[in-house]
Amino acid sequence: MGLKKFSSEFPGLYIIKPDVFGDSRGFFLEVYNQKAFSEIGLEDLEFVQDNLSRSSKGVLRGLHFQIPPYTQGKLVTVFEGSVLDVAVDIRVHSPTYGKAFSYEIRADEPTFVYIPEGFAHGFQVLSDTCLFYYKCTNFYNKQADQGIRWDDPALAIPWQDIPPILSPKDLAHPNLAEYESPFQEYIKLPASDSIIN
């Protein structure tokens, strides 16, 4: 498995492009290979839980995170369809605190996004249906599950103009300014060699 890792302005958040082997029959790629991730400098990641969700167009899930000590890093992709994937930095002393990262992930252009601990995460389904897959560095803990509001105006998230379908729980989350982030500590992380915009 060959991987290319790209950094963004958000420290620790990476876009990862895998090698894809395709022909007239379709394509093949490795979803995860620990050795390949070590070779691009992500050798410290240890995934303990895999999740898969199916959603229809307009479903918007987020913005979710788990508070310490149950924080999760996530490696996300889609197996079918496309999403606008969003992560908001809620690490108080991070240079990108309160800023939103967004990136369209499409099944026909395989891409992974690694979202480190200290981010609120969500996605909006752009296709008729979507299979959204992600690996987590910690187990799900219901008591640690929290969120911030998807349409917080201060975040200026570029959601697409599709009527959103949300759960009652996601409609009840507070805006970031109303939330005291538990992510007070921020450790400066090295950037990768390439930056993708």
N, C-alpha and C positions, 0 to 999 in steps of 0.2 A: 504493500500500500504506500503510495506516495502522496504527500500532503504539501500544500503551500499555505502558510499562515500569514495573515495580514492584520496589522493593528488598526485601530481607529483612534480618535481623539480621546476615547474613554480608556484609561489605564486598566489593563487586564482583560478587556473585552476583545475577542479575536474573531475574525471571519476566516474560515478554513475551507479551502477548495481541495477536494479529493481527486485522485486520478480516476477517470471513468473510461471503461473499455466498452465500446459500442460497435455494433454492426447492424445489418438489416434486420436481425432478429430482436434487437433491443440493446440493453447495456448491462454491465456488471460493475459493482464497486463494493469495497469493504466499508461497512458502516462504522466499525471501530477496530483499531489495531493498536494495542498499547505501545508496541515498539515504534510505530510510525509517529505517534503522539510524542514519545520521548525524543525522537529525532528533531522535532520542531520546537523543543523547549518546554513541552507541557508534560514532563515526566512525573510531576507531583500530583497530577489528577488521579483520583481514585473514585470510580463510579460504583455505586452500590444499588441503584434502582433505575429501571427503565420504565417509561410511561408512554402510552399511545392513546390519542384521542381522535375521534371522528367528529367532524362538525360540518354544518352546511354554510352556504354563503351568507355573510353578514354576522355570523357568530363572532362575538368579541369576548375574549377571556382575559381577565387581568384587571388591574396590574397586581400581581401576587409576589409574595416572598415569605420566607420563614425567618423569625427572629432568632438571635443567638440564645442558646448554643446549638440550635438546630438549623443553622444557615445552609443553603444549598447553592452550589455552582451547577449550571445547566449547560449541556451540549444539545442544541436543538436543530432540527431539520424537518422537512416534510417528505413523506413517501408518496403522497398523491395531492395534486392541486397546488395552491399557492397561498401564502399569507403575507401580511405586513407584520413583521416581527418587531417588537418594541421592548426596549429596556431603559429604565430610568435609574440613574445613579443616585442612591440615597445614602452614600458614605459621606458623612458630614464634612470631613476635611479633604475630600477629594477635589481636584481642580475642576471636575465636571459635575459636582454635586448639583442636583436639581435639573440637569439636562437630560433630554431624551434622545436615545439612539433608535433609529428605525432602518429596517432593511427588508426588502422583499425576498422571500425564499420560495423558490419554485422547484417542484419535483423534476421538471425537465431540464433543470440546470443545477444538479446536485451541489449543495452548499451546506456547511454547518456553521453555526454561530455559537461560540463559547461565551456564556454570560457568568461572570464570577459572583461570588457572594457579595451582598451589599447592593444588589440591584433589584428593583421591582420589575417583573416581566409580564408581558401579555402579547396577544396576537389577534389580528383581525383576518377572517377568512375571505379571500378575494375570489376564489373559484366556487363552482357549484357545490363541490364537496372537498373535504381535505382530511388527510391522515397526517396528524402532527405527532412527531416522535421526539422524545428527549430523554437524555441520561442525566442522572442527578448524583452529586457527590455526598448526599446525606439522605436518610430516609424521610419520608413524609411524616410530619407530626402535626396532628390536627390542632393542638393547643398553641402551636407556634405559628400557625397560618394567619398572615395578615395581608393588608393591601392598601393601595392608595387609588384615588378615583381616576378612572380611565380618561375622563374629559376635563381634568383639571386645566383651566385656561393658562395657568402659569407654565405648564409644561410644553404647550404648543406642539402637541403630537400631530403629525400629518396623516391622521386617519383618512382613508378614502371615503368618498361620498356614497356610502352604502348604508342603508338603515341598519343600525346596530341591534343585535339580539344579545341581551345580557341576562345573567342570573340575578336574582334579588340580592344575593350577597355582594356581587360586584357593583351594583347600584348604590350600595350603602357605604362604600369606602370613603374616607375623608380625603380632602385635598392635601397635598404634601405640606403646605404651610400650617395646616391644622394638626399635623402629625409630628410627634417627637421621635425622630429616628433613633433606633437602638444601635445604629452603626456609627458610633462615635470615633472609633479608631480607624485610621486609614494607613495602610502600608504602601509606600511607593513601589510600583511594579515596573520592571523594565519593558520597554516597547520592542516589538519585533522590527525587523529591518525594513519591511514594506508597509506602506499605509494605503488603505483603500478608502475611497470617498463614496 
